[in-house]
Amino acid sequence: MTAFRYRRAALALTAAVLPLTLTACGGDDGSSDAAADKASSSAPAEEKSSAPAEGTPADGPFGPACATVPKDGAGSFDGMAQDPVATAASNNPALSTLVTAVKKAGLVDTLNNAQNITVFAPTNDAFAKIPKADLDKVLADKEMLTNILTYHVVGEKLSPMQLESGTYDTLQKSSLTTKGSGENYTVNDTSKVVCGNVPTANATVYIVDTVLMPKS
């Protein structure tokens, strides 16, 4: 009789403990899954670089000389975008020699009234590479000056991608060539773009460090 009571008590204890054990096992599995999910959700997402891939053309103005462009006012990028190209250039102190040459050649209205053009604009330092006597001679000769200045103008807007390898007719009637990638471009293999892809109301401007000379 005593043994029978012990067996009943053991069975009762087993019946009571077994559900608790199963519940505990099930709880452990749920906790593990939840912990894993939490760890997964809290893990830092893979960072994506916003920098353009090497060799990718820039979307806006680029180049070392762009740092000298005023941050605001008529001579800033935003200000130049509102004016036609000759007027916009006149508000950039680095292009004062070019502006003087354009005025002497009588090309202000021609450039301001043209539509969808590209201007390769030599800096003051670019003109300074020309011996003063030679530069004075050019500035005094309207026909020669016009010939040189119109060689810096292409009758279509060129994107940086189009400069990677191209040959384009100029308003002077002879062609120029461009090559490069990313933020490094040259014109006729000698003149480097130092601030490119600058928008004006009617043109895209690429500021260059060497005056371009017509091939014919």
NORWO-V486321 format. One line per field, one symbol per residue. phi: phi as a letter, one per 40 degrees, with the letter a starting at -180 (. if undefined). A space follows every 50 residues. Layout:
phi=???
//
This chain:
phi=.ccccccccccccccccdcccccccccccccccccccccccccccccbcc cccdgccccbdahccccccdcagcccccccccbccccccccbdcbccdcc cccccgbdcdccccbfbbbcbccdccccccddccccccccbcccccdccc ccbbcacbcdcccdaabbcbccgbbbbbaiagbbbbbfgbbccbabgccb cbabbbcbcaccbdca
//
